[in-house]
Amino acid sequence: MIIHRYKKEDKEQLIKLIEDCLYQIFEVKPKKIELDNGLLEKDGILYVAEDKGKIIGSVGIKRQKRGIARLKKMYVAKNYRKKGLGQKLYDKAESFAEKQGYKNIILSTTSQMKEAIAFYSKNGFKYYRKNKKKNQLFFKKRLK
């Protein structure tokens, strides 16, 4: 298994991974998956984990605003969960954020993503607000 920076040729497999992960939680196929442009800019990054040529995980960091990074596209294929891959991906993303000089990381998720919420909490993220209309929970973490 390797983790590398996203390449254009990863797009089809990455979108399929995201669709599969979202379907497992919401039991509805997402209408459209966008790979946020901010992840592909100089102050952002998108990593993918690959095993035997298959994309099995992803995580991204993009600039939210000065000093604040946003964690995006954190997904791990079902068969690879609870084996440390999510942590490896997250650690790589946090390291990138620190090197870029970000002071905080924020993220949003939904209340249905209970495993994700537990993972983020374990990694030092604190809940700070909710958007009821969009069913979003927001978390943030102060970096060193």
C-alpha positions as CSV (number, residue, x, y, z in Angstrom):
1,M,0.0,0.0,0.0
2,I,1.3,3.5,-0.9
3,I,0.0,7.0,-0.3
4,H,0.7,9.5,-3.0
5,R,-0.4,12.9,-4.3
6,Y,-3.5,12.7,-6.5
7,K,-2.9,12.4,-10.3
8,K,-5.5,13.0,-13.0
9,E,-5.5,9.3,-13.8
10,D,-6.8,8.6,-10.3
11,K,-10.0,10.5,-10.8
12,E,-12.3,7.7,-12.0
13,Q,-11.3,5.4,-9.2
14,L,-11.4,8.1,-6.6
15,I,-14.9,9.2,-7.5
16,K,-16.0,5.5,-7.4
17,L,-14.5,5.2,-3.9
18,I,-16.3,8.3,-2.7
19,E,-19.6,7.1,-4.2
20,D,-19.3,3.7,-2.6
21,C,-18.5,5.2,0.8
22,L,-21.4,7.6,0.7
23,Y,-23.8,5.0,-0.5
24,Q,-22.8,2.7,2.5
25,I,-23.8,5.5,4.9
26,F,-26.8,7.2,3.2
27,E,-28.0,4.3,0.9
28,V,-28.5,6.8,-1.9
29,K,-26.1,7.2,-4.8
30,P,-24.7,10.8,-4.8
31,K,-25.8,12.9,-7.8
32,K,-22.3,14.4,-8.5
33,I,-18.9,14.1,-6.9
34,E,-16.7,17.2,-7.2
35,L,-13.0,17.1,-6.5
36,D,-12.6,20.6,-5.0
37,N,-10.3,22.8,-7.0
38,G,-8.7,24.2,-3.8
39,L,-7.3,20.8,-3.1
40,L,-5.3,21.0,-6.3
41,E,-3.9,24.5,-5.7
42,K,-0.4,25.3,-4.4
43,D,-1.6,25.7,-0.8
44,G,-3.8,22.6,-0.9
45,I,-3.3,18.9,-1.6
46,L,-5.2,15.7,-2.3
47,Y,-3.7,12.4,-1.3
48,V,-4.8,8.9,-2.3
49,A,-4.0,5.5,-0.9
50,E,-3.5,2.8,-3.4
51,D,-3.2,-1.0,-2.9
52,K,-2.3,-3.1,-5.9
53,G,-3.3,-0.4,-8.3
54,K,-6.7,0.3,-6.7
55,I,-7.6,3.5,-4.9
56,I,-8.6,2.6,-1.3
57,G,-8.5,5.9,0.5
58,S,-8.2,9.7,0.2
59,V,-7.8,12.9,2.2
60,G,-7.3,16.5,1.2
61,I,-6.4,19.8,2.6
62,K,-7.4,23.1,1.1
63,R,-7.1,26.8,2.1
64,Q,-10.2,28.0,3.9
65,K,-8.9,31.4,4.7
66,R,-5.7,32.9,6.1
67,G,-4.2,30.5,8.6
68,I,-7.1,28.0,8.4
69,A,-7.1,24.8,6.4
70,R,-10.1,22.7,5.6
71,L,-10.0,18.9,5.7
72,K,-11.9,17.4,2.7
73,K,-12.5,14.1,0.9
74,M,-11.5,11.8,3.8
75,Y,-12.6,8.4,2.7
76,V,-11.4,4.8,3.3
77,A,-12.8,1.8,1.5
78,K,-14.9,-0.5,3.8
79,N,-12.4,-3.4,3.7
80,Y,-9.6,-1.1,4.8
81,R,-11.2,0.5,7.8
82,K,-10.1,0.0,11.3
83,K,-6.6,-1.0,10.1
84,G,-4.8,2.3,10.5
85,L,-5.1,3.6,7.0
86,G,-7.4,6.5,8.0
87,Q,-4.8,7.6,10.6
88,K,-2.0,7.4,8.1
89,L,-3.9,9.5,5.6
90,Y,-4.9,12.1,8.3
91,D,-1.4,12.3,9.6
92,K,-0.1,13.1,6.1
93,A,-2.7,15.8,5.6
94,E,-2.0,17.4,9.0
95,S,1.7,17.4,8.4
96,F,1.1,19.1,5.0
97,A,-1.1,21.7,6.8
98,E,1.6,22.4,9.4
99,K,4.3,22.8,6.7
100,Q,2.0,25.3,4.9
101,G,1.8,27.3,8.0
102,Y,-1.9,26.8,8.8
103,K,-2.7,27.3,12.4
104,N,-6.1,25.5,12.4
105,I,-7.9,22.8,10.5
106,I,-11.6,22.8,10.2
107,L,-14.0,20.2,8.7
108,S,-17.6,19.5,8.3
109,T,-19.5,16.2,8.4
110,T,-22.9,14.9,9.1
111,S,-24.4,13.3,12.3
112,Q,-24.8,10.0,10.3
113,M,-21.0,9.7,10.0
114,K,-20.6,8.4,13.6
115,E,-17.3,6.6,12.9
116,A,-15.9,9.7,11.3
117,I,-16.9,11.9,14.2
118,A,-15.3,9.4,16.6
119,F,-12.1,9.5,14.5
120,Y,-11.9,13.3,14.4
121,S,-12.6,13.6,18.1
122,K,-9.8,11.1,18.8
123,N,-7.5,13.3,16.7
124,G,-8.2,16.4,18.7
125,F,-11.0,18.0,16.8
126,K,-13.7,19.8,18.8
127,Y,-17.3,20.4,17.7
128,Y,-18.0,24.1,17.4
129,R,-21.2,24.6,15.4
130,K,-24.1,23.1,13.4
131,N,-25.9,24.0,10.2
132,K,-29.3,22.3,10.7
133,K,-30.6,23.1,7.2
134,K,-27.7,21.2,5.6
135,N,-27.3,18.6,8.4
136,Q,-23.7,19.6,8.9
137,L,-21.6,19.5,12.0
138,F,-18.4,21.6,12.1
139,F,-15.2,20.7,14.0
140,K,-11.9,22.4,14.4
141,K,-8.4,21.7,15.7
142,R,-5.6,24.0,16.6
143,L,-2.3,23.0,15.2
144,K,1.1,23.4,17.0
